[in-house]
Amino acid sequence: MLVNKYGVGAVLVPMEGAAAFALKPGILVKGEVGRLLDRGYQKFIKSSQYEIPATAAQLQAIHAFSEELKRVIGVISLYNESLGTTSDLYEYDRLKGREDETAHPAPERPWETVGGH
């Protein structure tokens, strides 16, 4: 079930006597819940078709809606999430591509020296 308020939406699924997030709260972009993407220098709203810069008002709306929805459905509100909006994805320019293990394979036994030292 899609629930929305303040231009923010979330998808909930029923559970035994409660509800859980199927999709975390995000800005609604043409009827789709956009994910919050952090690029280090700025946050973006990312949907399947669009990627737009997030405004302060949108971040505040996501935070307010998330906190209200957590209280209503009985989900624990974590300290770091209560301080502000947390992102779904983190893509920093300097770190992009580092996840490729084939480019720089780690030695099998890093405690052993290689090459005669």
Secondary structure, DSSP 4 states (H G I P E B T S, - for coil): -EEEETTEEEEEEEETTEEEEEEEEEEEETTEEPEEEE-SS-EEEE-SS-EEEPPHHHHHHHHHHHHHHHHHHT----HHHHHS---SEE--GGGTTTT-TTTSPPPSSTTS-SS--
